[in-house]
Amino acid sequence: MTKPPALHKGDTIGIMAPSSRVDRAKVAAGVAALKSLGYRVYIHPQTYKKHGQSAGKAKEKAKALHDLF
């Protein structure tokens, strides 16, 4: 198994919503916590999409994941 390198302060963490819609306040709290640890944070626009109870359509979620990789 290949182990990715450890994160370091200043590295960027990407956020997306792979399933259900998210609460903006909870995302903001998580982002604040990550930033307080020294990370940069990128929130993919798909994170706040809505399609029924989902965070966007399946193709949008797949694209977001691919974008972050």
Residue, then its C-alpha position, 0 to 999 in steps of 0.5 A: m500500500t502506498k502511503p501519502p505524505a503527511l500534511h504540513k502547515g501551509d498545505t491546502i485541504g480541499i472540501m467537498a460534499p460527497s453525499s447529503r447537503v451540508d450546513r454552512a455553519k458547520v462547514a465554516a466551523g470546520v474551516a476555522a478549525l483547520k485554519s487554526l492548525g495552519y492549513r489553507v482550505y479550499i471549498h469546492p463550489q459543489t459543496y453547497k449545491k442542492h438536489g433534493q437531499s443531496a449535495g448536487k447531482a451525482k455527476e457534479k459530486a464526481k467532478a468535484l472529487h476529480d477536481l480535488f484530486 
